[in-house]
Amino acid sequence: MDPLNKNIVQKIKNLPQTPGVYIFRNEKRKVIYVGKAIKLKTRVGSYFQNKNHDIKTQKLIEKIADLEYLNCASEIEALVVESELIKRYKPRYNIIWKDDKNYSYIKITGEAYPRVFVVRDTSDAESQYIGPFVDAVALKNSLKHIRKIFPFCTCYKPKDQVCLYYHLKLCLGHGEEAKKKEYGKNIKALSRFFSGDTAKIIADLKKEMKLSAQNQDFEAAARARDRLLNLENLKYVPIESQNHDQMHDQALIDLQIMTGLDKMPKRIECFDISHISGHLPVGSMVVFTNGLPDKNSYRRFKIKGVKQIDDFAMLNEAVGRRLKNLDRKKDKSFELNPDLIIIDGGKGQLSTIMKSYQSQYPSICFLSIAKKNEELYLSRNNRIEKLPLIENSQTMFLLQRIRDEAHRFAITYHRHLRKNEITTSALDLIPGVGPKTKRALLKKFGTIEGIKSADLSEIAILVGLKKGERIKENL
């Protein structure tokens, strides 16, 4: 590297491996390029480490005299911040590399029930446009996630008809006059989100939740609460972008280095258990291939050999039943050997698994991830080591996603068994409590005893105040 860039070298060393936006300036301190990154240090460093750049990139590098960066809470936030900075600074190398026709924009039509699209043409004067956005794939995937929080319309159907997205609760329906005000709020929130004004959305939702609770409209309060939680969860949602394959590969390579594996862990299996006080215990096995879920290979187990409340023994049984079927040709999910097995738990769970199976299966690496502090433990050479994990890294996101998927799959199976078992209960005897209400209560509180001990306000958020009072009186 040119000695003149020693300042940049030091800055790159200090960059975090987190999502963010980087800014290159020339000798006159003018912004010449803005980009987003999943891992700031890796992305910015690649400009100066790779010698095989095309002519356009090489010309940019020659002009870089300084760099700055902004940390972002998520990949989605980085996408929005990148767009705002490009619009503000109009950097020379962003403009000459991508003319306006190649940028993507969110188009909000000027209709009574505005529709929302991703477009490149901004010639419709009646519509509102948000952008520009460099990464069209990431933008479309971000819209998919925000649509689950603030549903919007995309179809051309007549006003008296609804589309599939309406049934999926991703659209309020463009012909219902009663929902026009709510739909308008959704569009305003979407516009604010992609313009970077998330703080205003959060403030409005908190105000809405508080007023609804004061007016005893607990259903509206619950909707506002759920939207707030989903907005917070967007920080942890990895979005697919134009370089998503490279992202997965980078996370797997980092995982290989971290665990000391001889090769990249292309097949990862993760195990979890679910039960209520030892009742109907089940185990789950999820499989990720090349960093993506392979749902055809998922398997679930009814725990048969553990009669008492013993999470360690239950987990041990699930893993053991899988390992005993290695190379089993009759079941495709067991046919391939795992490169890495992840246990949903801490050091204790991993120790139990290691004592049972490490000597029998020395080629398999065992790893556990504890929920409390997201601590990682690795079983290697008959020892358990605590591993460092960089917060907000792609490796962490991948491990959390695998662990959470195993947890979801186990809980789903356990709920299915519970549903089949519960043919009647005390709830069935309460007037006005139907199957839908019963399912909602059991999903939230787990058991009849859980419902009995819950506060009226908690029950009212789910079913309303009057029905909540009736339930508390009859249980």
C-alpha positions in Angstrom: 0.0 0.0 0.0 1.1 3.6 -0.7 2.8 5.1 2.4 0.5 8.1 2.1 -2.4 5.8 3.2 -0.9 4.9 6.6 -3.7 6.8 8.2 -6.3 4.7 6.4 -4.4 1.5 7.3 -4.8 2.3 11.0 -8.4 3.3 10.6 -9.2 -0.1 8.9 -7.5 -1.9 11.8 -9.9 -0.1 14.2 -13.1 -0.8 12.1 -15.7 -3.1 13.8 -17.0 -6.3 12.2 -20.6 -4.9 12.3 -23.2 -3.7 9.8 -22.6 -0.1 8.8 -22.0 2.6 6.2 -18.5 3.7 5.1 -17.6 7.1 3.5 -14.5 7.8 1.4 -13.2 11.4 1.1 -10.6 12.9 -1.2 -7.8 15.3 -0.3 -10.2 18.2 -0.2 -12.4 16.4 2.3 -15.1 16.0 -0.3 -17.2 12.8 -0.1 -16.5 10.7 -3.3 -18.1 7.4 -2.4 -20.6 5.9 0.0 -21.2 2.2 0.5 -22.8 -0.2 3.0 -21.3 -3.3 4.5 -22.4 -6.3 6.5 -19.0 -6.4 8.0 -17.3 -3.0 7.9 -13.7 -4.1 8.5 -13.9 -6.9 5.9 -15.6 -4.8 3.2 -13.4 -1.6 3.6 -10.2 -3.7 3.9 -11.0 -5.4 0.6 -10.5 -2.2 -1.3 -6.8 -2.0 -0.3 -6.0 -5.7 0.0 -7.2 -6.9 -3.4 -5.0 -5.9 -6.3 -7.3 -7.3 -9.0 -9.7 -4.3 -9.2 -11.3 -3.1 -12.3 -10.3 0.3 -13.7 -13.2 2.2 -12.1 -12.4 0.8 -8.6 -8.7 1.5 -9.1 -9.4 5.1 -9.9 -11.6 5.5 -6.8 -8.8 4.0 -4.6 -6.3 6.4 -6.0 -8.5 9.3 -4.9 -9.2 8.1 -1.3 -7.4 10.3 1.3 -9.6 9.5 4.3 -12.5 7.4 5.4 -15.3 7.6 8.0 -17.9 5.1 9.0 -21.3 4.9 10.8 -22.3 1.9 12.9 -25.8 0.6 12.2 -28.0 -1.6 14.3 -28.9 -3.9 11.4 -28.4 -4.5 7.7 -31.7 -2.9 7.0 -30.7 0.2 8.8 -27.4 0.3 6.8 -29.4 0.1 3.6 -31.5 3.2 4.6 -28.5 5.2 5.9 -26.6 4.5 2.6 -29.5 5.8 0.6 -29.8 9.0 2.7 -26.1 9.8 2.4 -26.0 9.2 -1.3 -29.0 11.6 -1.7 -27.3 14.2 0.6 -23.7 14.1 -0.8 -24.3 12.9 -4.4 -20.8 11.3 -4.4 -18.9 11.4 -7.7 -18.1 7.7 -7.9 -21.6 6.6 -6.9 -23.0 8.7 -9.6 -20.7 7.7 -12.5 -21.0 4.0 -11.6 -24.7 4.0 -11.4 -26.8 6.6 -13.3 -30.3 7.4 -12.0 -31.9 4.7 -14.2 -29.9 2.0 -12.4 -30.8 3.0 -8.9 -33.9 1.5 -7.2 -36.6 3.5 -5.5 -39.7 2.8 -3.5 -42.7 4.1 -5.3 -45.9 5.0 -3.4 -48.7 5.8 -5.8 -50.9 8.8 -5.4 -54.2 6.8 -5.2 -56.7 6.8 -2.3 -55.3 3.5 -1.3 -51.6 3.9 -2.4 -49.8 0.9 -3.7 -46.1 0.2 -3.1 -43.5 -1.0 -5.6 -39.8 -1.1 -6.2 -39.0 0.7 -9.4 -36.2 2.4 -11.4 -38.3 4.8 -13.3 -39.3 8.0 -11.3 -41.3 9.8 -14.0 -44.8 9.5 -12.5 -45.3 13.0 -11.0 -48.4 11.8 -9.0 -46.4 9.3 -7.0 -44.0 9.7 -4.1 -40.5 8.2 -4.4 -38.1 7.1 -1.6 -34.5 6.5 -2.5 -32.1 6.1 -4.2 -31.1 2.6 -3.1 -28.0 0.9 -4.5 -28.9 -2.7 -3.7 -32.3 -3.7 -5.3 -32.3 -7.2 -3.9 -31.7 -6.0 -0.3 -34.4 -3.3 -0.8 -37.0 -5.9 -1.9 -36.2 -8.2 1.0 -36.4 -5.3 3.5 -39.8 -4.4 2.1 -40.9 -8.0 2.7 -40.0 -7.7 6.4 -41.5 -4.3 6.9 -44.7 -5.4 5.2 -45.3 -7.9 8.0 -45.4 -4.9 10.4 -47.1 -2.3 8.2 -49.2 -4.2 5.6 -49.6 -2.5 2.2 -51.2 -3.1 -1.2 -49.4 -4.1 -4.4 -52.2 -5.6 -6.6 -54.4 -4.2 -9.4 -57.6 -5.9 -8.4 -60.9 -4.0 -8.4 -61.9 -2.5 -5.0 -64.5 -5.1 -4.3 -61.9 -7.9 -4.6 -59.0 -9.0 -2.4 -55.8 -10.8 -3.3 -53.7 -13.5 -1.6 -51.7 -11.0 0.4 -55.0 -9.9 2.1 -55.5 -13.5 3.4 -51.9 -13.6 4.5 -52.5 -10.4 6.5 -49.9 -8.5 4.4 -52.5 -6.1 3.0 -55.5 -4.5 4.6 -57.6 -4.6 1.4 -57.9 -1.6 -0.8 -61.7 -1.4 -0.9 -62.7 -1.2 2.7 -63.4 2.4 3.5 -63.4 1.7 7.3 -59.7 0.7 7.1 -58.7 3.7 5.0 -57.3 5.6 8.1 -55.4 2.6 9.4 -54.0 2.0 5.9 -52.9 5.6 5.7 -50.9 5.2 8.9 -49.2 2.2 7.5 -48.1 4.0 4.4 -46.8 7.0 6.5 -44.9 4.6 8.8 -43.4 2.8 5.8 -42.3 6.1 4.3 -40.8 7.3 7.6 -38.9 4.0 8.1 -37.2 4.0 4.7 -36.5 7.7 5.1 -34.6 6.9 8.3 -37.2 8.4 10.8 -37.6 5.2 12.9 -37.7 7.3 16.1 -40.9 9.0 15.1 -42.6 5.6 14.3 -41.6 4.2 17.7 -42.9 7.4 19.5 -46.2 7.2 17.7 -46.7 3.5 18.4 -45.9 4.0 22.1 -48.4 6.8 22.3 -51.0 4.7 20.5 -50.4 1.7 22.9 -50.8 3.9 25.9 -54.0 5.6 24.7 -55.5 2.3 23.7 -54.8 0.8 27.1 -56.3 3.8 28.9 -59.4 3.4 26.8 -59.5 -0.3 27.6 -59.1 -1.1 23.9 -56.7 -4.0 24.7 -56.7 -5.4 21.2 -55.5 -2.1 19.7 -52.9 -1.9 22.5 -51.7 -5.4 21.7 -51.3 -4.6 18.0 -49.2 -1.5 18.8 -47.1 -3.5 21.2 -46.5 -6.3 18.7 -45.5 -3.8 16.0 -43.0 -2.2 18.5 -41.5 -5.7 19.2 -41.3 -6.5 15.5 -39.5 -3.2 14.8 -37.0 -4.0 17.5 -36.5 -7.6 16.0 -35.7 -6.1 12.6 -32.2 -5.4 14.1 -31.6 -9.1 14.1 -33.0 -10.0 10.8 -30.4 -10.7 8.2 -31.6 -9.6 4.7 -30.6 -11.2 1.5 -28.6 -8.8 -0.7 -26.8 -9.0 -4.0 -23.8 -10.6 -2.3 -25.8 -12.9 0.1 -23.9 -16.0 -1.1 -20.6 -14.4 -0.1 -22.1 -13.4 3.3 -23.0 -17.1 4.0 -19.6 -18.3 2.9 -17.8 -15.7 5.0 -19.8 -16.7 8.1 -19.1 -20.4 7.5 -15.4 -19.7 7.0 -15.3 -17.7 10.2 -17.0 -20.6 11.9 -14.4 -23.1 10.5 -11.6 -21.0 11.8 -13.3 -20.5 15.2 -13.9 -24.2 15.7 -10.6 -25.5 14.1 -12.4 -27.7 11.6 -10.5 -29.1 8.7 -13.1 -27.8 6.2 -16.0 -25.4 6.0 -19.0 -26.7 8.0 -21.4 -27.2 5.0 -23.9 -29.4 7.0 -24.8 -28.1 10.4 -27.3 -29.9 12.7 -28.9 -28.3 15.7 -30.8 -29.9 18.6 -33.3 -28.6 21.1 -36.0 -30.0 23.4 -39.4 -28.7 24.5 -41.7 -29.8 27.4 -43.8 -28.4 30.2 -42.7 -29.7 33.6 -41.5 -32.9 32.0 -44.9 -33.5 30.2 -44.9 -34.6 26.6 -41.1 -34.0 26.1 -39.9 -33.8 22.5 -36.7 -33.1 20.7 -35.9 -31.4 17.4 -33.2 -31.6 14.8 -32.8 -28.9 12.2 -30.3 -28.9 9.3 -28.6 -26.0 7.6 -26.7 -26.7 4.4 -24.3 -24.0 3.1 -25.7 -21.6 5.7 -29.4 -22.1 4.7 -32.2 -24.2 6.2 -32.7 -27.6 4.6 -36.3 -28.2 5.9 -36.6 -31.6 4.1 -33.9 -32.9 6.4 -35.5 -31.7 9.7 -36.5 -34.4 12.1 -38.4 -34.5 15.5 -38.3 -37.1 18.3 -40.7 -38.1 21.1 -38.5 -38.5 24.1 -39.2 -42.0 25.4 -36.4 -42.9 27.9 -36.6 -40.0 30.3 -39.5 -40.1 32.8 -38.4 -37.2 35.1 -37.7 -33.5 34.5 -34.1 -33.7 33.1 -33.3 -31.5 30.2 -29.8 -32.8 29.9 -31.0 -36.5 29.6 -33.7 -35.5 27.1 -31.2 -33.7 24.9 -28.8 -36.6 25.2 -31.5 -39.0 24.0 -32.4 -36.9 21.0 -28.8 -36.5 19.9 -28.1 -40.2 20.6 -31.0 -41.4 18.4 -29.7 -39.3 15.6 -26.1 -40.5 15.9 -27.1 -44.2 16.1 -28.5 -43.7 12.6 -25.4 -42.3 10.9 -25.1 -43.5 7.3 -28.7 -44.9 7.5 -29.7 -45.2 3.8 -33.4 -45.4 4.4 -33.7 -41.8 5.7 -32.2 -39.0 3.7 -31.9 -36.7 6.7 -29.6 -39.3 8.4 -27.7 -40.3 5.3 -25.1 -37.4 5.4 -22.8 -36.9 8.3 -22.8 -33.5 10.0 -19.7 -31.3 10.0 -20.9 -29.6 13.1 -23.6 -30.3 15.8 -24.9 -27.4 17.7 -26.6 -27.9 21.1 -29.1 -25.3 22.4 -27.7 -24.9 25.8 -24.7 -24.1 27.9 -21.6 -25.8 29.2 -23.5 -28.4 31.2 -25.5 -29.6 28.2 -22.4 -29.8 26.1 -20.5 -31.7 28.8 -23.3 -34.4 28.9 -23.2 -34.8 25.1 -19.4 -34.9 25.1 -19.2 -37.7 27.7 -21.7 -39.8 25.8 -20.6 -39.4 22.2 -17.3 -37.6 21.7 -15.2 -40.7 21.9 -17.5 -42.6 19.6 -17.7 -39.9 17.0 -14.3 -38.1 17.1 -14.8 -36.6 13.6 -17.9 -34.6 14.6 -17.4 -31.2 16.2 -19.9 -30.3 19.0 -20.8 -26.7 19.9 -23.3 -25.2 22.3 -24.8 -21.8 22.4 -26.4 -20.6 25.7 -29.4 -18.2 25.5 -28.6 -16.1 28.6 -25.5 -14.3 27.4 -25.1 -15.9 24.0 -22.1 -17.8 25.2 -20.4 -20.3 23.0 -18.7 -23.5 24.2 -16.7 -26.0 22.0 -15.9 -29.6 22.7 -12.3 -30.2 21.4 -9.7 -32.8 22.5 -11.9 -34.0 25.3 -12.0 -30.5 26.7 -14.7 -27.8 26.7 -13.5 -24.4 25.7 -15.4 -21.1 25.9 -15.2 -19.3 22.5 -15.2 -15.6 21.8 -18.0 -14.4 19.6 -18.0 -11.0 18.0 -21.4 -9.3 18.6 -23.5 -8.4 15.5 -21.2 -10.5 13.3 -22.5 -12.7 10.5 -21.2 -15.7 12.4 -23.3 -14.8 15.4 -26.4 -14.1 13.3 -26.0 -17.5 11.6 -25.6 -19.4 14.9 -28.5 -17.6 16.5 -30.7 -18.2 13.5 -29.9 -22.0 13.6 -30.4 -22.2 17.3 -33.7 -20.2 17.1 -35.0 -22.4 14.3 -34.3 -25.6 16.4 -36.2 -23.9 19.3 -39.1 -23.0 17.0 -39.3 -26.5 15.5 -39.3 -28.2 19.0 -42.0 -25.9 20.4 -44.2 -26.3 17.3 -44.1 -30.1 17.7 -44.8 -29.9 21.4 -47.7 -27.6 20.9 -49.1 -30.0 18.3 -48.9 -32.9 20.7 -50.5 -30.8 23.5 -53.3 -29.7 21.2 -54.1 -33.3 20.4 -54.1 -34.2 24.0 -56.3 -31.4 25.2 -59.8 -32.5 24.0 -61.5 -30.8 26.9 -60.5 -28.5 29.7 -61.9 -26.0 32.2 -61.9 -23.4 29.5 -64.5 -25.4 27.5 -67.0 -24.9 30.2 -66.8 -21.1 30.1 -69.5 -19.4 28.0 -68.1 -17.4 25.1 -64.7 -19.2 25.1 -64.3 -20.9 21.8 -61.4 -22.8 20.2 -59.7 -19.7 18.9 -59.7 -18.0 22.4 -58.6 -21.3 24.0 -55.7 -21.7 21.7 -54.6 -18.1 22.2 -54.7 -18.4 26.0 -52.8 -21.8 26.1 -50.2 -20.4 23.6 -49.6 -17.5 25.8 -49.8 -19.0 29.3 -49.0 -22.7 28.6 -51.4 -24.4 31.0 -54.7 -23.8 32.8 -52.7 -23.1 36.0 -50.7 -20.5 34.0 -54.0 -18.8 33.0 -55.2 -18.9 36.6 -52.1 -17.2 38.0 -52.0 -14.5 35.2 -53.1 -10.9 35.8 -56.4 -9.8 34.4 -54.6 -7.2 32.4 -52.5 -9.8 30.6 -55.5 -11.9 29.7 -57.5 -8.8 28.7 -54.8 -7.9 26.1 -55.5 -11.2 24.4 -59.3 -11.6 24.7 -60.7 -8.2 25.9 -61.7 -7.0 29.3 -65.2 -8.6 29.6 -64.2 -12.0 28.4 -61.1 -11.8 30.6 -63.2 -11.1 33.7 -65.5 -14.0 32.8 -62.4 -16.3 32.5 -60.9 -15.2 35.8 -64.3 -15.7 37.6 -64.8 -19.3 36.3 -61.3 -20.7 36.8 
